[in-house]
Amino acid sequence: MSTSLYSGPSPEPKPPCDLKARLLQTVGDEFLAPLEIIHQSTFLLACFGNTWEITTCIQHLHRIQEAVEQMNFVLEKCLESEKEGD
């Protein structure tokens, strides 16, 4: 039996796989809304883009661009936090 100066329970570090799983879950959750916007906007443009006025098409293109920018921001933040964790 080993003797220890500390008699309390030893803190266990979180395994890297748990942290990565949480990171992937967070990124996945953050991507759902932008991906849905991209999906809906491209579907509408494909179906109705040739009959809509150009301003409506441009509005949908802007929605797609904003969604992509949002996803890029989330990825950059995750990569920054991953680098800080190393």
Sequence and secondary structure as in RCSB ss.txt:
>XXXX:A:sequence
MSTSLYSGPSPEPKPPCDLKARLLQTVGDEFLAPLEIIHQSTFLLACFGNTWEITTCIQHLHRIQEAVEQMNFVL
EKCLESEKEGD
>XXXX:A:secstr
    S  S       HHHHHHHHHHHHHHHHHHHHHHHHHHHHHHHHHTTTS HHHHHHHHHHHHHHHHHHHHHH
HHHHHHHHHH 
